[in-house]
Amino acid sequence: MTDAATIARVLARIDEHLPRHRAALESLIRIPSVSAGGFAPSEVRRSAEAVATMLAGAGLHNVRLLEVGDSHPYVAAEWLGAAGAPTVLFYAHHDVQPPGHRERWSADPFEPVERNGRLYGRGSADDKGGAVMHAAAIDGWLGATGKLPCNVKVLIEGEEEIGCGHLRAFLDRYAAELRADVIVLADAGNWAVGRPALTYMLRGLTDLAVRVRALRAPQHSGMFGGALPDPVLALSKMLATLVDDRGAIAVPGLADDVRPPSAAERARLAALALDESAFRRSAGVIGDAQLVGDPAHSLFERLWMQPAISIIGLDAHPIAGSSNQVLAEAAARVSLRLAPGQDPQRCQQRLADHLRAVTPWGLTVEITPGADSAPAWVCEPGGPAFAAAEAALSAAFGVAPVYMGVGGSIPFVGPFAAAFGAPALLIGPGDPGSRIHSEDESVHLGDWQRHCRGEALLLAELAARLSSDPAREVFAGHGDVRC
């Protein structure tokens, strides 16, 4: 057990060096490391190199860039000087989403700006803030004491925002190097500003592209309109069949394999205060727009434990520059979030079969399955790892964390947790107002500092609780701790 005086020195160093850590975060935000197609891969590499420099500066060893095929670079590092102690794998990602509509940002998305205690910029919360959290906690220990209470490995991914397309190949090649007793992922968020959370549930993800073709070339809408089939109207009719009038999924069989919440899950959901008006405000719902979905399921069930369909891309002709034409074709990208228990490939196939079945007017339809899919992930809270996280976050924030689900997906979590037989602790500095993936993304600087301190405390708690856990079998510096 680490003594209180040592903990105080570690936390004091984090606080003293916080301006340096913030400067590192701001430097990373300035690198437009968008991993999506159509953006410069060189910027993702530049971001990886900057992260590697940061981790080396924190005192980690064997800092290196890892790649599989044509993947964007991952950054790996380690400190393995705690003989017999548990091993912790810290995860985050350094790639970011595209900026979206730049004119809707209050400032340049890649130039960090502080306003009202929040730092604005793409990646501030998702997930460069998480990457720097790891570095700050490690630097606190190594700078103050010269050692860490646990063995630590760090992996900062470079293609999380595009679905971790090389994850299986990466795991096959590098799993032995990254094996750990517990995984700590700084890619989730807080329940609210000042109230931390432990995320134990993620939805899965799959997608497809659908293209409807009617003509060899666009035709004059005055001369041919009224007789020629309009592929944009056809596609609109098809997409409208995906949900019913309530906004609940209407694809036959798609929700058949959704498992109902367990008694423990229902109890955790019931313990959460449901304020629909606050949810509407945080989501930016306009006017009298209604929330959608099957009202038989609570709001949290719909967000975390039920599938959801979103149209995330449409191709026709932009309004700017449009003319009087019946277009030749139209296309959409359909994203499907998956509930616990659902198989991504089977759900993708049912979605594709439905779209083919409802294609009107004999038009040609082409469906391209998305390359990357991941099932939902659930880790039942309990055991020494979750107890350690609860104690650390409670001490850092002065209030106990909320146990919650998240409707998003982190494809890394399930395969690595399964490969290691290790629990995964999902935390992060974001909050409902962070607007991740949207314009004016931001992180609350006070919560970010508390998480830097919380991760330092977590290392001490994990060292104490996992080292004394009789179920943990230590071998070659590693252990096997199951959820």
N, C-alpha and C positions, 0 to 999 in steps of 0.2 A: 504494500500500500504506500503510495507516494505521500509524503508528509505535507502539511498545509503550507509550510514555509516555502517548499519547492514549488508548489502550485502557484503561490503568490508571485514568485519570481517569474514564472513562465507567463502568467497573465500580465504582469507589469511590462514584460518585454513586448508582448503583442500590442499593448496600448501605446507604448513608447514608439514603436515602429509602424504604427498604423498609417501615418502619412506616406511612408515608403510603400506599404502594401497598396494603399489607394492609388499611388502613382503607377504601380505596376498594373493595376486594373485599368486605369485610364489609358495607359499605353496599349494594352490589349484591345480595348474598345476601338482605338484608332485604326486598327488593322481590320479591313473589311473581309473577314474570313468566311465568306458565304460559300458553303459547300455545294449548293445546288448548281445544276447545269446552267451554262450561260454566263457564269461568273469566273473570275480568274483563279485557277487552282494555285497559282503562285502565291496568292494572298493567304490561302489556308496553310501552305507550307511556311510562309513567313510567320504566321501566328504560332505554328508548332515550334518553330525555332525560338521564338520569344518565350513561350512557355517553358521550353527546355532550359533556357538561360535562367528563368525565374526559379525553377526547381533546383538547379545546381546552386544558385545563390542562397537557397534556403538550407543547404547542407546535405542534400541527397546525393547518393552515389549512383554510378552506372546509368547516368541519364542518356537516353537514346531515343531516336525516332524509329518507329516500327511501321512497316507497310506490308500489305499483302496484295500482290498483283498491282492493279492500278488504283488502289485505295488512296484516299487522303491520309496524311501521316497521323499516327497516334504518337503520343509522347509517353515514355515509361521511365520510371526512376525507382530507387529503393534505398532503404537503410535497414540493414539486417544485423544490427549489433546487440540485440537483446536476446541472448541465448536462453532458450526454454520458455520465452514469453510468446503470447499469441501473435499472429500476423494479421495485419489489417490492410485491406486493399482500398485505397481512396480512388474514387472515380469522379470524373467530370468530363465535359467536352468543350473544345475551344472553337468549334465551328459555330456559325450563327445562321439565322434565317435571313432571307433577303430583306432589304429595308422597306419594301412595299411602296406606298405612295409617299415619296419624299416631301411633297408639298403639305402633307398632313402632320409632319413632325414639327415640333416647336423650334428645333434647331437641327443642324447636320446630324444624322443618325450615327455617324462615326466620329463625332467630336463630343466627348463627354462634357456635360454641363450639370452643375448642381443647382437645384431649386427646392426650397422648402424641405431641406433635409434628405432629398432624394437625388441620386446620381442618374442622369438620363443618358441613354446611348444604347445602340444595339449590342446585345450580349452582356449588359450590366447585370441582369438577373439570370439570364439563360444563355450561356452558363459560365461566362468568364468570371463572374463574381464567385461562383462555386469553385472554380479552379484556384483562384487566389486565396479563398478561404483555406483550402488544403495547405497551400504554401505558407500562409501566415501561422497556422497552428503548428506546423512542423518547425518553422523558423523560431517560434516561441520556445519550444522545447530545446532545440539544438543550440540556439543562441544563449539561452539562460543556463542550461545544464550540461551541454555537450552530448546529450544522449536522448533517446526516446524511450518511453516505458514499454512500447510494443515494437515489434518489427513492423515496418511500414513499406508497402509498395504503392506506387501511384501510377494510374493510367488516365491520361487525358486524351479523349477520342477526338477525331477530326471529321467524322461524318455521321454524327448522331442525328442531325437535322434532316438527313436524306434517308433515314431508315436503317443505318448500320448495314449497308449492303454486303460488306465483306466480313461480317461478324462471325459466321460459322467457320470460314477459312482461317480467320484470325484466331479463333478459339482453338481450332485444331493445331495450329502452329505454336501458340504462345501460352496455352493454359498452364503448362507445367511451371513456366517462369512466374506466372501471376497468382498461383494458388495461395489461398488465404483462409483464415478461420472466420472472418467476417468481412463483408463488403460495405463500405460507407459511400453513398452516392450523394453528391451535392447538386442534384438536378431536380429537386422537388421545391417545396415552398412552405411558407408559414400559413397558419390558419388565418391570421390577421396581423397587422403591424403590432409588434410586441407580444404576440402569442405564437410560440413555435408549434411545429407539428411533426409527427412521425407518420410517413406514408407507408402503408402496408399493402396497398392494392393499386394496380394499374390496369387499365383496359388494354386489349390487344389492338392490332391495326392491320388492315389490308386495303387495297385499292385497285381500281381498274380504270382504263380509259375507254370511252364508247364514242364511236364516230359513225354518223349517219350520212349516207351519200344518196343524192337524188338525180343529179345532172352531171354531164361532162364538164360544163362550164356555167357560170352565172348567166342569167337571162334577164331581159328588161321586165321590170315588174308591171309596167303598164300593158305591154304587149302580151305577156304570158301569165300574169298574175290572175288567179281565179281558176286556172286549169292545171298549172304545174304544182306538184307537191313542194311545200316549203320545208327544207330539212331542219330549219331552226324551230319552226312550229312542231314538227315531228319530235325532235329531241325534247322540247319543252313538255309535250304530252307524255313522253316516256319517263322523264325525270319526275313528273308530278305523280306518277303511280307508285313511287317508292315509299310514300307515306300516305296515311289516311287524313281525314279532315282535322284530326287532333294533332297531326304531326308525328304520330306513332308509326313505326316501321310497318309497311304493308306488303313486303316481299314474302310470298308464301314460303313457309318453312324456315325462314331465316332465323327466327328467334326460338325455334323449337328446342334447341339444346342449351338454352340459358338456364343455368342452375339457380334455384332460389337461394336467397341469403340464409346462412346458417343462423342458429339461435344467437350465437355470440356476435355475429355481424349485425343482426337486427338490433341487439342491445347497444352496440356501439353507435349505430346510426341514430337510434332513439335518443341517445345521450347528447347528440349535437343539437345546438339551438338552431332552429330553422327560421331565418328571417328572409322571406322571399323578396321584400322590398329592398333589402341590402344587397341581395344577389342581383336584382335587376339593375341597381345603381352600379355595382362593381363591373357588371357585364356591359354597361352602356346601352341598355334597352331603351328604345325611343318611344315616347308617347304611350299609347294604349296597346302596344304590341303585346300579344299574349305569349306566355311560356308554352312550350309544346311537349308532346309525349303523352303516354298513357297515364291518366291520373290515378290509376290503381297502384302505381309505383310512386314512392316519395321522390322528391326532387333529388336527394342524394343517390337513391337507387338509379334514377335515370342518368345521372352524371357519371356514376362509378360502376354500376352493376348491370346495366342494360346496353345493348348495342345502339349505335347512332350512325345515321347516314348524313354526310355533308357533301355538297357539290363544291369542290375546291378549285375548279378551273373550268372556264367555258371558252370555246373558240367559235367565233362566227365572224362578224366584221365589227370593229370598234365604231362607236357612234361618230367619232371624229373621222371624217373622210368617207362616210357611208354614202351610198347613192341608191337610186331606184332600181334595185336588183332583187331577183329571187336567187338566193345563194345556192351554190352547188352542194355544199356539205356543211355540217356543224359537228362539234365534238365537245365532250365534257370529261372531266376527271372526277370520279366518284370515290370518296373516302369512306371507309366503313370501320368504325370503332367497335371492338369486340368485347363481349362480356366474359367473365370467368367461365371456363368450360367450353367455349366455342372454338372450333377448329378453323383457322384462317383460310385454308384452301377450300374447304367445303362451303364456307360462307361466301367466299369469292365466286365459286362456281354457281351457287344459287342466285347470287346477284346477277351474274352474267346471263344465266338461263332466263331469268325474269325479263331482263332488258330485251333479249332477243324475242321473247314471246309477245311483248307489247309494242314492238316496232310497227308503226302504222303504214298503210298505203303501199305495201310491198317494197319499201325502200331497203337498200343495202345497208347492213349494220356490221361494223367491225369492232370487236372487243379485244383490247390488249390488257392482259393481267399485269398488275404492278409487280415489279421484281422483288419487292421486299415486304414480308409479312411477319408478324409476331403475335403469339397468343397472349392473352391476359396473364398477369402475374399476381399471385397472392401469397403473402407470408404471414401466417397467423402470429400476431404479437405474443410475446412471452419468452421466457428464458433469459439467460444472463446478458445477452447482447442488447435486447430491448430494455432491460432494466438499467443497463449502463447508459444507454442513450437517454432514457427518461431522466435519470439522475443528473447527467451532464447538462441537458437543455434546461432543466428546472433551475439549476444553479446559475446558468448563464443569463437566463431571462427573468428569473424571479417568479416564474409561474410554470406549472406543469404543461407538457406538450399535449396537444390534441392528437388522437389517433384518427387518421382520415384516409380516404381513398383519393385517387386522382384519375380523371377521365382520359388523360393523355397516355402515351406509351413511351417506354424507354427499352428498346429491344435488347440492350446489353444485359439487363437485369436477370431475366429468367435463365438464359443459357449458362451464364457464369455462376449464378447461385446454385443451379442444378449440378454443374460440373464439379464444383467444390464442396457440395453439401453444406453450404454456408448460408447463414441468414444475411439478408441485405437490409441495411438501415438507410432509408431515403429521407434526406433533409435538404434544406436549401434556403437561400436568403430572400427569395421572392415572396410576394404576397398578392392578394386578389387585385391590388391596384397596380401591379408591376407591368401589366399589358404585354406579357411575353408574346412573341410572334406578331405583335401589332405595332402601330406607330407610337412613339413616345414611350418605349420600354424604359423601365427604371428599376432601381433597387433602393430600398430604404437604408441609408447609411448606418443608422443606429442598430438596426437588426443585423446588418452585415457584420458589424463589429461584434455583436453578441454571438453570432455564429462562429466567427474566428475564435473567440474565447471558448465557446461551447465545444468545438472540435478538439481543442487542446485538453479540455476537461474530459472529453470522451475517451481519449487515448489512455488517460490514467484510470478511468473507470473500467475500460475493457481489459486493461492489464490486470487489474485486481480481480474482476469477476470471472474472466475466462481462465486465468491462471489457476483459480481455485475451483473451477467447475470439474467435478469428478467425471462428467460425461465426455470431457475433452481429452482426446488421445494425442499427445504431442509426438510428432515424428519429423525429424529433420527441420525443425523450426516451424512446422505447420501443424494445423489441427483440423479436426472434422467436427464442426458444430452445426447441427441441423435446426431448422425452424421448428 
